[in-house]
Amino acid sequence: MPHTTIGRTLVTERDDLLLRLMLSDATFLTTKEKTLIQNAVDNGAQFDSLSVADISEVVKRDIKRAAWNGKESLAKAQTAAKLISALKISWTAWDRTDFPSMLTEMPDPPYMLFYRGNLECLTSPCVSVVGTRRATPGARKATEDFARDAAEDGLTVVSGLAYGIDSHAHKGSLLSAAGQTAAVLPSGIDTITPSAHTRLAARLLQKGGLILSEYVPGTPALSFRFVQRNRIIAALSPVTVVTQAPAGSGALITADYALSYGRDVMLHAECFSPAAEQIENANLHDLRAKAALGKKIAHKLENSVRRYREDGAPVIASYAEYKQCRAAAPGTVFCKRDAAQGELF
């Protein structure tokens, strides 16, 4: 078996992988802290013998709250390694040269990425396209049109393979002659989430696209992982385009992540179509009713496409207008659309 040097001794690639899998699943550690441990121990068997106090000493931080069981972590890593081998899952890590460069700019980059397909498609310019699961017919068509045109122009369309806007972003890119698209999962790469999109995932891979996840194979799709996944979607592209999203939705969480990473956010005009506005008004009514009952949802009321528009996010109606906005000098306002009039100004 090939060998690689890690820490102080010569260890096998399997030893290296098991240690990395254990570190990847140690969610109480930052990526930089995981690297410190990776350089301090030689293999998973050494790591599983460390106590929380030992780990605190290595990372130079007092870790007070951590559910850590080294033996269980090693057993889980061994199961994941078997899945990686059996399913021919590829992986990379943030200390490797093929790790997507856009993710290295994050303050909280994933320690590892597990993937199927063509990782190199992320070296092309990317655009992230997100939105609601309950999309209007107009928003679904607008998403497919935008993604098709972006893919035809050589961009990799990034989304989350979810119902609604995400799936239409992937489908639109597949309508192009040679378009590539990348899907980021909220579960382990061994499980397509949602399972109803298994065929879409297969088509995506057949056309040279990519499916990736930061989660160790065997990890289920829990609700908080959808939000964590969104930060990767936001970080992979210089721009996140929202084609329809109600206040407080996951798509707007992605937009917030994008802005926090120094990326741009653009809104599709379909966000403000009569059909979308009707849905948004009903959504706001429900949120206010919940607020009246004492539920803490003020952050959802504040996070809306209207707020982004008021803050200056461009409103576009096509990929052509997206390109105009990208090419415009900073401070240029001609690429901002008056949603009520449907005209550029």
MARPAKOL-602049 format. One record per residue (C-alpha): x negated, y negated, z. Coordinates in steps of 0.5 Angstrom, whole numbers, plus 500, padded with zeros to 3 digits. Layout:
BEGIN
XYZ ...
***
This chain:
BEGIN
500500500 497493498 495489504 495482506 491478511 496474517 493472524 487475526 487482523 489486516 496488516 501491511 506487506 511491510 508489517 508482514 515482511 518485518 515479522 518474517 525477517 524477525 522470525 527468520 533471524 530467530 535461530 533458536 526456533 524451527 521453521 515449523 515453530 516460526 510458522 506457529 508464531 507467524 500465525 499467532 501474532 500480527 506484526 513485528 511490534 507484537 513479536 518483539 514484546 514477547 518474552 522467551 516464556 511467551 514464545 515457549 507457550 506459543 510453540 508448545 516447547 520449553 525454550 531454556 536457552 535463547 539469546 532473545 531481545 525483541 527490540 534488537 531483533 525488530 531494529 535488525 529487521 528494519 535495517 534488512 528491510 531497507 537493504 531489500 528495498 534499496 538493492 531490489 532483493 527478492 524473497 520467498 518463504 516456505 509457505 509460498 508457492 514459489 518456494 523450491 519444492 526440493 527444499 520442502 523435503 528437508 527436515 530443517 528447511 529454511 524459513 525464508 530465502 533471499 535471492 537475486 536472479 531467476 528463481 525458476 531455474 530451480 524448477 529445472 532438474 538440478 545437479 549439485 557439484 562440490 569439492 575442495 578449494 585447493 583443487 588440482 588442475 585435473 579436477 578443475 578441468 573435470 569440474 568445468 567439463 562436467 558442469 558445461 555438459 550438464 548445463 547443455 543438457 538442461 540441468 541447473 548446476 548448483 554450487 557455493 561460489 567458493 574458490 576451487 571446485 565451486 567456482 569452476 562448476 559455475 564457470 563450466 555451466 556458463 560455457 554452455 550456450 544457455 546453461 543456468 547455474 545457482 549459487 548458495 551463499 553463506 552470508 546475506 544476499 547483499 554480500 558476495 562471498 568471497 568478494 573476489 567472485 563478484 564478477 563471476 556472480 554478475 556473469 551468472 545473473 546475466 545468463 539467467 542464473 540465481 544467487 540465493 541465501 537463507 540469511 537475512 540481508 546484512 548477515 556476515 559469513 561466519 564459519 558455521 554458516 558455510 556448513 549450514 549453507 551446504 545442507 541447502 546445496 545438498 537438498 536442491 538436487 537429487 544428486 551431489 557430485 564430488 569432484 575432489 575433496 580431502 577427508 573431513 572437508 566441507 564438500 563431504 559434509 555436503 555429501 553427508 547431508 545429501 545422503 541424509 536427505 535421501 539423495 544420491 552421491 557420485 564421485 568423479 574419478 578425479 577424486 582418485 587421480 595420482 595428484 589428488 591421492 598425493 594431496 589426500 595422503 598428506 591431508 591424512 598424515 596431518 589429521 593423524 598427527 593432530 589426532 596423536 596430539 589429542 585433538 578430536 578429529 576422528 570424524 574427519 578421518 572417517 569421512 573420506 571419498 574412499 569411504 564413500 567408494 567402499 560404501 558403493 558410491 558410483 565413480 564417474 569420469 564424465 557427464 555421460 557416465 553420470 547420465 548412465 548411472 541415473 538411468 540405470 536400474 537400482 542395484 546395477 553396478 556397471 556404472 561403478 568405476 574401478 578408480 585404479 584401472 579407470 574402467 567401468 564394471 
***
